[in-house]
Amino acid sequence: MKFMELMQRAGLQSFGIAKSYFKSALLEVESRYPDKIEQAKTNLTKDKRYYSTPPNMVNLQDVRVKYKGDDGETKYRSIPRIKMVEDIDQDGV
């Protein structure tokens, strides 16, 4: 459904007012249902390519690898190409 169709159904003529109502409604919904963000750690295994994820996970936001920097401090490095990987599971589960 397009925004103009929502305006027609609500009987609103002004785009600015309709946009304001819509933003307010989205903020209300967002405040009622906060994001559930969890962190997990695992150890990497040599020659292992795939790792299991929790079955209720919806979105992978970031993957970081712990390493020793040039200055000797322990740091975390983000792996950007893993963030937007398509689902490769063939059975659709």
Backbone as CSV, one residue per row, in Angstrom:
resi,resn,N_x,N_y,N_z,CA_x,CA_y,CA_z,C_x,C_y,C_z
1,MET,0.847,-1.167,0.000,0.000,0.000,0.000,0.897,1.236,0.000
2,LYS,0.546,2.169,-0.832,1.320,3.393,-0.945,0.822,4.442,0.045
3,PHE,1.677,5.423,0.270,1.360,6.464,1.253,0.112,7.252,0.854
4,MET,-0.035,7.519,-0.433,-1.209,8.269,-0.898,-2.498,7.478,-0.655
5,GLU,-2.438,6.152,-0.775,-3.608,5.317,-0.490,-3.964,5.375,0.989
6,LEU,-2.939,5.400,1.845,-3.193,5.546,3.285,-3.861,6.886,3.583
7,MET,-3.412,7.927,2.910,-4.009,9.246,3.107,-5.483,9.249,2.692
8,GLN,-5.791,8.606,1.571,-7.172,8.552,1.105,-8.056,7.792,2.079
9,ARG,-7.545,6.662,2.579,-8.336,5.864,3.524,-8.579,6.595,4.838
10,ALA,-7.590,7.392,5.267,-7.732,8.140,6.515,-8.500,9.449,6.314
11,GLY,-8.738,9.833,5.074,-9.458,11.068,4.791,-8.636,12.311,5.003
12,LEU,-7.322,12.214,4.828,-6.422,13.355,5.012,-6.075,13.969,3.660
13,GLN,-6.081,15.293,3.595,-5.767,16.003,2.354,-4.336,16.539,2.353
14,SER,-3.821,16.922,3.519,-2.502,17.541,3.621,-1.412,16.468,3.763
15,PHE,-0.455,16.509,2.858,0.642,15.544,2.896,1.490,15.709,4.154
16,GLY,1.764,16.949,4.551,2.602,17.216,5.726,2.002,16.663,7.010
17,ILE,0.691,16.841,7.193,0.028,16.326,8.390,0.015,14.803,8.381
18,ALA,-0.268,14.220,7.215,-0.294,12.757,7.104,1.075,12.168,7.396
19,LYS,2.115,12.819,6.886,3.486,12.356,7.133,3.814,12.431,8.624
20,SER,3.387,13.502,9.263,3.616,13.673,10.693,2.909,12.587,11.505
21,TYR,1.649,12.304,11.153,0.907,11.230,11.830,1.593,9.875,11.635
22,PHE,2.040,9.633,10.437,2.673,8.356,10.122,3.970,8.181,10.907
23,LYS,4.801,9.231,10.949,6.047,9.168,11.724,5.761,8.950,13.206
24,SER,4.753,9.632,13.711,4.376,9.495,15.113,3.917,8.069,15.418
25,ALA,3.145,7.486,14.513,2.673,6.111,14.702,3.840,5.124,14.691
26,LEU,4.795,5.318,13.788,5.959,4.431,13.735,6.801,4.537,15.008
27,LEU,6.971,5.756,15.522,7.713,5.933,16.770,6.998,5.268,17.942
28,GLU,5.672,5.334,17.948,4.891,4.686,19.001,5.072,3.171,18.972
29,VAL,4.997,2.594,17.791,5.182,1.145,17.655,6.598,0.763,18.049
30,GLU,7.576,1.546,17.611,8.975,1.270,17.926,9.237,1.328,19.433
31,SER,8.583,2.259,20.127,8.805,2.385,21.564,8.153,1.251,22.349
32,ARG,7.108,0.669,21.805,6.449,-0.443,22.500,7.189,-1.760,22.352
33,TYR,7.885,-1.923,21.251,8.579,-3.174,20.980,10.059,-2.900,20.746
34,PRO,10.841,-2.829,21.814,12.269,-2.538,21.639,13.003,-3.711,20.988
35,ASP,14.114,-3.381,20.362,14.933,-4.414,19.735,15.506,-5.340,20.792
36,LYS,15.549,-6.590,20.453,16.190,-7.567,21.335,17.541,-7.900,20.711
37,ILE,18.577,-7.329,21.266,19.918,-7.529,20.732,20.704,-8.378,21.713
38,GLU,21.277,-9.434,21.192,22.085,-10.324,22.019,23.476,-10.443,21.403
39,GLN,24.444,-10.670,22.262,25.807,-10.879,21.803,26.202,-12.315,22.112
40,ALA,27.037,-12.859,21.268,27.529,-14.221,21.485,28.996,-14.280,21.073
41,LYS,29.717,-15.165,21.690,31.124,-15.371,21.358,31.341,-16.834,21.030
42,THR,32.275,-17.085,20.148,32.645,-18.455,19.806,34.118,-18.487,19.456
43,ASN,34.699,-19.634,19.530,36.093,-19.808,19.151,36.161,-20.292,17.717
44,LEU,37.087,-19.735,16.958,37.259,-20.149,15.577,38.058,-21.437,15.520
45,THR,37.687,-22.282,14.596,38.361,-23.553,14.394,39.002,-23.547,13.017
46,LYS,40.214,-24.036,12.934,40.926,-24.062,11.662,40.178,-24.930,10.654
47,ASP,40.079,-24.431,9.432,39.430,-25.118,8.297,37.943,-25.342,8.501
48,LYS,37.305,-24.603,9.382,35.850,-24.671,9.538,35.265,-23.412,8.922
49,ARG,34.388,-23.589,7.939,33.874,-22.451,7.204,32.544,-21.934,7.751
50,TYR,31.657,-22.810,8.188,30.332,-22.407,8.643,30.177,-22.664,10.135
51,TYR,29.501,-21.743,10.805,29.229,-21.850,12.234,27.728,-21.731,12.448
52,SER,27.222,-22.416,13.442,25.782,-22.370,13.695,25.406,-21.055,14.371
53,THR,24.178,-20.630,14.128,23.631,-19.434,14.747,22.365,-19.824,15.498
54,PRO,21.905,-19.012,16.425,20.675,-19.337,17.152,19.487,-19.462,16.188
55,PRO,18.584,-20.396,16.427,17.462,-20.606,15.501,16.483,-19.435,15.447
56,ASN,16.428,-18.614,16.483,15.495,-17.490,16.500,16.133,-16.182,16.029
57,MET,17.332,-16.239,15.495,18.015,-15.040,15.031,17.370,-14.537,13.741
58,VAL,17.122,-13.236,13.676,16.500,-12.634,12.512,17.542,-11.948,11.635
59,ASN,18.483,-11.248,12.256,19.423,-10.443,11.503,20.785,-10.457,12.186
60,LEU,21.832,-10.687,11.419,23.199,-10.619,11.924,23.703,-9.205,11.694
61,GLN,24.005,-8.497,12.768,24.384,-7.088,12.633,25.875,-6.872,12.462
62,ASP,26.699,-7.677,13.111,28.131,-7.430,13.029,28.897,-8.681,13.431
63,VAL,30.052,-8.866,12.804,30.966,-9.950,13.170,32.325,-9.309,13.390
64,ARG,32.909,-9.590,14.538,34.225,-9.032,14.860,35.171,-10.146,15.273
65,VAL,36.434,-9.962,14.911,37.474,-10.925,15.242,38.464,-10.242,16.171
66,LYS,38.817,-10.933,17.229,39.753,-10.400,18.218,41.185,-10.678,17.736
67,TYR,42.044,-9.666,17.806,43.429,-9.835,17.383,44.337,-8.896,18.157
68,LYS,45.620,-9.146,18.091,46.606,-8.274,18.731,47.044,-7.224,17.716
69,GLY,46.924,-5.956,18.090,47.329,-4.861,17.216,48.836,-4.687,17.194
70,ASP,49.293,-3.780,16.344,50.732,-3.511,16.237,51.317,-2.965,17.529
71,ASP,50.471,-2.278,18.313,50.941,-1.712,19.572,50.850,-2.705,20.727
72,GLY,50.455,-3.946,20.442,50.391,-4.980,21.474,49.065,-5.061,22.199
73,GLU,48.146,-4.142,21.916,46.841,-4.160,22.567,45.895,-5.105,21.840
74,THR,45.000,-5.709,22.600,43.985,-6.567,22.016,42.887,-5.695,21.424
75,LYS,42.523,-5.949,20.167,41.524,-5.159,19.476,40.522,-6.076,18.791
76,TYR,39.407,-5.491,18.383,38.400,-6.215,17.616,38.305,-5.590,16.236
77,ARG,38.313,-6.435,15.206,38.215,-5.958,13.830,36.914,-6.468,13.228
78,SER,36.141,-5.564,12.645,34.875,-5.921,12.023,35.133,-6.558,10.661
79,ILE,34.301,-7.540,10.309,34.384,-8.197,9.010,33.163,-7.765,8.209
80,PRO,33.284,-6.748,7.353,32.118,-6.162,6.705,31.408,-7.066,5.715
81,ARG,32.096,-7.942,5.025,31.440,-8.739,3.988,30.517,-9.807,4.554
82,ILE,30.598,-10.092,5.842,29.737,-11.104,6.443,28.378,-10.519,6.824
83,LYS,28.265,-9.224,6.959,27.030,-8.603,7.432,25.835,-8.858,6.533
84,MET,25.997,-8.822,5.239,24.871,-8.914,4.323,24.902,-10.186,3.475
85,VAL,25.227,-11.305,4.067,25.282,-12.567,3.336,23.873,-13.109,3.163
86,GLU,23.548,-13.547,1.955,22.238,-14.136,1.686,22.161,-15.516,2.338
87,ASP,20.946,-15.953,2.621,20.736,-17.271,3.202,21.083,-18.327,2.170
88,ILE,22.028,-19.211,2.496,22.447,-20.238,1.549,21.874,-21.595,1.903
89,ASP,21.040,-21.641,2.921,20.453,-22.896,3.357,19.461,-23.374,2.301
90,GLN,19.660,-24.571,1.783,18.863,-25.063,0.668,17.483,-25.573,1.089
91,ASP,17.311,-25.987,2.335,16.019,-26.542,2.743,15.043,-25.476,3.201
92,GLY,15.440,-24.218,3.223,14.548,-23.129,3.543,14.211,-22.966,5.007
93,VAL,14.886,-23.674,5.885,14.607,-23.572,7.320,15.465,-22.491,7.920
